[in-house]
């Protein structure tokens, strides 16, 4: 047993300190980024936001809407082969795959139909079996842009990049419908995870996507400021028209959408015939505010990022970490009239 006494931080523990800026307008901030990936040698240009590969957010409808904004959707693992032809632009879509044979077979059947991205996704990215999966997929598709995770430490970020990942997915337990920390006691504060994993990835020419923990545009800005190359969103997109979440009406007549984690009892009942007797559910189901078309939500997020950049003099998302000083706080928001 070992205790690490160094303080680790979440997004809510800090604010970005403003500083003098030569930018005159938010319109001057460059949101589009160009990436070159270390193993695939592919280049990609777009808005570095990703919809999470959950069945409520990683939908065909979400992909078609976000591709118009040059952002990425990681399709959930249960999209059918008949739905794939409905995609408008595969340059902004990742096919997802886990360790199970059905999803691996699905990837083999569909990836060569014009896709660039593969999202290798497991809850626990620390297993040797997962490292072997990354290596195997790199051998099969040497030109694929491979996203792999989830992990939260520098050494495992390095291991996945050396195994063949171009982008490492960072986050264990921060998601709004994830209960891993509650059920297992395992996790890592997300801001510190992003800082440490991005430093490790960039040293090897790789990249990271911050997955989970963002509740508002300011959190997304903090993730980029901490060094994330991409930010993956679940709950912030789950209330939109394009999400696969079921619409419900509460007792007051307010329209909401039902959102659940992919390790929740609800998800396992739907896709696995229930919770296996050797495990516990590590997700929950919630009803969230209906938020309309996803374009409006993404526009607000990008507006917040642009504004953050103008506060610190960053001309682009890429420049934001170089211009950022975080200050620790004991209260981030004035919530007297709500959040």
C-alpha positions in Angstrom: 0.0 0.0 0.0 1.2 3.5 -0.9 -0.3 7.0 -0.3 0.4 9.7 -2.8 0.2 13.0 -0.8 0.4 15.3 -3.8 -2.9 17.2 -4.3 -4.8 16.2 -7.5 -7.4 18.5 -9.0 -10.8 18.4 -10.8 -12.2 21.1 -13.1 -14.2 22.6 -10.2 -11.0 23.1 -8.1 -9.5 25.8 -10.4 -10.2 28.9 -12.5 -8.1 30.2 -15.4 -6.4 33.5 -14.3 -6.9 36.3 -16.9 -4.0 38.2 -18.3 -3.3 41.0 -20.7 -4.3 40.2 -24.3 -3.8 41.7 -27.7 -6.9 40.0 -29.1 -9.7 42.4 -29.9 -12.5 40.0 -30.6 -13.5 36.4 -29.9 -13.8 36.1 -33.7 -10.0 36.2 -34.0 -9.6 32.9 -32.1 -8.9 29.9 -34.2 -11.0 26.9 -33.2 -10.0 24.6 -36.1 -6.9 22.5 -35.4 -4.8 20.4 -37.7 -3.2 17.2 -36.3 -0.6 14.8 -37.6 -0.7 11.4 -35.9 2.4 9.4 -34.9 1.5 5.9 -36.1 -1.1 6.3 -38.9 0.8 9.3 -40.4 -2.6 10.7 -41.3 -3.5 14.3 -41.0 -6.9 15.6 -39.8 -8.3 19.0 -39.6 -11.4 20.0 -37.7 -13.0 21.1 -34.4 -11.4 19.0 -31.6 -14.6 18.0 -29.9 -15.9 14.4 -29.8 -19.3 12.9 -29.0 -18.9 10.0 -26.7 -19.4 6.4 -27.9 -22.5 5.9 -25.7 -25.7 4.8 -27.3 -27.3 8.0 -26.4 -24.7 10.3 -27.9 -22.7 8.2 -30.4 -25.6 8.1 -32.9 -25.9 8.4 -36.7 -27.9 11.5 -36.3 -25.3 13.0 -34.0 -22.5 12.1 -36.4 -24.3 13.8 -39.4 -25.0 16.9 -37.4 -21.5 17.2 -35.9 -19.7 16.5 -39.2 -21.3 19.7 -40.5 -19.5 21.5 -37.7 -16.3 19.5 -38.4 -16.4 17.7 -35.0 -16.1 14.0 -34.4 -18.6 11.4 -33.3 -17.5 8.1 -31.9 -20.3 5.8 -32.8 -21.5 3.4 -30.1 -20.8 -0.3 -30.5 -24.4 -1.3 -31.3 -24.9 0.8 -34.4 -26.0 -1.7 -37.0 -24.4 -2.4 -40.4 -27.6 -1.1 -42.0 -27.2 2.3 -40.4 -23.6 2.8 -41.5 -24.6 3.8 -45.1 -26.7 6.7 -43.6 -23.5 8.6 -42.6 -22.9 11.7 -44.6 -19.1 12.2 -43.9 -16.9 9.4 -42.5 -13.9 11.8 -42.0 -15.6 12.9 -38.8 -16.7 9.5 -37.5 -15.0 6.7 -35.4 -16.1 3.1 -35.3 -15.9 1.8 -31.7 -14.7 -1.6 -30.6 -14.2 -3.3 -27.2 -12.6 -6.6 -26.2 -15.6 -8.7 -27.1 -15.6 -10.7 -30.3 -18.9 -9.2 -31.7 -17.5 -5.7 -31.7 -14.2 -6.8 -33.1 -16.0 -8.6 -35.9 -18.1 -5.5 -36.5 -15.0 -3.4 -36.9 -13.5 -5.9 -39.4 -16.7 -5.8 -41.4 -17.1 -2.0 -41.6 -13.8 -0.1 -41.2 -12.6 -0.4 -44.8 -15.8 1.3 -46.0 -14.2 4.8 -45.8 -13.5 5.3 -42.1 -10.3 7.0 -40.7 -10.8 6.6 -36.9 -11.1 3.6 -34.7 -12.1 4.0 -31.0 -10.8 1.1 -28.9 -12.8 1.5 -25.7 -12.8 -0.4 -22.4 -13.6 0.8 -18.9 -10.2 -0.4 -17.6 -7.4 0.3 -20.1 -4.8 -1.1 -17.7 -5.1 -4.8 -18.7 -2.4 -6.5 -20.8 -5.2 -7.9 -23.0 -6.1 -4.3 -24.0 -2.5 -3.4 -24.9 -2.4 -6.6 -27.1 -5.7 -5.4 -28.8 -4.1 -2.0 -29.6 -1.0 -3.8 -31.0 -3.2 -6.2 -33.1 -5.3 -3.4 -34.5 -2.2 -1.4 -35.4 -0.8 -4.3 -37.3 -4.1 -4.9 -39.2 -4.8 -1.2 -40.0 -1.4 0.7 -40.1 -3.1 3.8 -41.5 -6.0 4.0 -39.1 -6.1 6.8 -36.5 -6.5 4.8 -33.3 -8.1 6.2 -30.2 -7.5 3.9 -27.1 -8.5 4.1 -23.5 -9.5 4.7 -20.8 -6.5 5.4 -18.5 -5.5 8.3 -16.2 -1.8 8.0 -15.6 1.3 9.0 -17.5 2.9 5.6 -17.7 -0.1 3.9 -19.2 -0.6 6.8 -21.6 3.0 6.1 -22.8 2.3 2.3 -23.0 -0.7 2.8 -25.2 1.0 5.2 -27.5 4.0 2.8 -27.8 1.6 0.0 -28.5 0.2 1.9 -31.5 -2.4 4.4 -30.3 -2.5 7.8 -31.8 -4.9 9.3 -29.3 -5.3 8.1 -25.7 -8.6 8.4 -24.0 -8.2 9.8 -20.5 -10.8 9.5 -17.7 -11.8 7.0 -15.1 -14.9 7.9 -13.1 -15.6 11.6 -13.9 -18.6 11.1 -16.1 -22.0 12.3 -15.0 -23.6 8.9 -15.2 -20.5 6.9 -14.2 -20.4 5.4 -10.7 -17.1 3.6 -11.0 -15.6 5.8 -8.2 -18.5 5.0 -5.9 -18.7 1.3 -6.6 -14.9 0.5 -6.8 -13.1 3.4 -5.1 -10.9 3.7 -8.2 -10.3 6.9 -10.1 -8.3 10.1 -10.6 -9.3 13.8 -10.5 -9.8 14.7 -14.1 -7.9 18.0 -14.5 -4.7 16.4 -13.0 -5.2 13.3 -15.2 -5.4 15.5 -18.3 -2.3 17.5 -17.3 -0.2 14.5 -16.6 -1.4 12.3 -19.5 -1.1 15.1 -22.0 2.5 15.8 -20.9 3.3 12.1 -21.4 1.6 11.8 -24.7 3.1 14.9 -26.2 6.6 13.7 -25.3 6.1 10.8 -27.6 4.3 12.8 -30.4 0.9 11.4 -29.4 -2.3 13.1 -28.3 -5.0 12.7 -25.7 -8.8 13.2 -25.5 -10.2 14.3 -22.2 -13.2 12.0 -21.6 -15.7 12.9 -19.0 -16.2 15.5 -16.2 -17.3 18.5 -18.3 -20.5 20.0 -17.1 -20.4 23.4 -18.8 -18.4 25.3 -21.5 -15.9 26.5 -18.9 -14.9 22.9 -18.1 -14.2 22.3 -21.8 -12.0 25.4 -21.9 -10.2 24.1 -18.8 -9.6 20.7 -20.4 -8.0 22.3 -23.4 -6.0 24.7 -21.2 -4.7 21.6 -19.3 -3.3 20.2 -22.5 -6.1 18.1 -23.9 -5.9 17.8 -27.7 -9.6 16.7 -27.9 -12.5 16.8 -25.5 -15.1 14.1 -25.4 -18.6 14.9 -24.3 -21.5 12.7 -23.2 -23.9 14.4 -20.8 -23.5 17.8 -22.4 -24.9 16.4 -25.7 -27.3 13.8 -24.3 -30.2 16.2 -24.1 -30.2 17.2 -27.7 -32.5 16.2 -30.6 -29.7 14.1 -32.2 -29.0 12.0 -29.1 -30.5 8.6 -28.8 -31.9 9.3 -25.4 -35.6 8.7 -24.9 -37.8 11.8 -24.4 -39.8 11.7 -21.2 -42.2 14.2 -19.6 -42.0 14.7 -15.8 -44.9 15.3 -13.4 -44.7 19.1 -14.1 -45.0 18.6 -17.8 -41.4 19.4 -18.5 -39.8 17.5 -21.4 -36.6 15.8 -20.5 -34.4 13.0 -21.9 -33.3 9.8 -20.2 -29.6 9.4 -20.1 -27.7 6.4 -18.7 -24.1 5.1 -18.5 -23.0 2.2 -20.6 -22.1 0.2 -17.5 -25.4 0.9 -15.9 -28.0 -1.8 -15.2 -30.2 -0.3 -17.9 -27.5 -0.6 -20.5 -26.6 -4.1 -19.5 -30.2 -5.2 -19.5 -30.5 -3.8 -23.0 -27.4 -5.3 -24.5 -26.1 -8.1 -22.3 -29.2 -9.7 -20.9 -28.6 -8.2 -17.4 -25.8 -7.6 -14.9 -23.6 -10.7 -14.7 -23.4 -12.3 -11.3 -19.6 -11.7 -11.0 -19.8 -7.9 -11.3 -21.8 -4.8 -10.3 -23.3 -2.0 -12.4 -21.0 1.0 -12.6 -23.4 3.5 -14.1 -26.7 5.1 -13.4 -29.8 6.4 -15.2 -30.9 10.1 -15.0 -33.4 12.4 -16.6 -31.7 15.6 -18.0 -33.0 18.8 -19.4 -34.0 18.8 -23.1 -31.6 21.1 -24.9 -32.8 21.2 -28.5 -30.6 20.9 -31.6 -27.0 20.0 -31.0 -25.8 22.9 -33.1 -26.9 25.3 -30.4 -25.1 23.4 -27.7 -21.9 23.2 -29.6 -22.1 26.8 -30.6 -22.3 27.8 -26.9 -19.3 25.5 -26.0 -17.2 27.0 -28.8 -18.3 30.5 -27.8 -17.0 29.8 -24.3 -13.7 28.5 -25.5 -13.2 31.5 -27.8 -14.0 33.8 -24.8 -11.5 31.9 -22.6 -8.8 32.4 -25.2 -9.4 36.2 -25.4 -9.1 36.4 -21.6 -5.5 35.0 -21.7 -4.3 36.1 -25.1 -4.4 32.7 -26.9 -4.9 33.0 -30.6 -6.0 29.4 -30.9 -7.1 26.3 -28.9 -3.6 25.0 -29.5 -2.1 28.1 -27.8 -4.4 28.0 -24.8 -2.1 25.8 -22.6 0.9 28.0 -23.2 -1.2 31.0 -22.0 -2.9 29.4 -19.0 -2.2 29.8 -15.3 -4.7 27.9 -13.1 -5.6 29.3 -9.7 -7.0 26.9 -7.0 -10.3 28.0 -5.6 -12.6 26.9 -2.9 -15.7 28.1 -4.7 -16.0 28.4 -8.5 -19.6 29.8 -9.0 -22.1 32.0 -7.2 -25.1 29.6 -7.0 -27.5 31.8 -5.0 -30.0 31.8 -7.9 -29.1 28.3 -9.1 -26.1 26.9 -11.0 
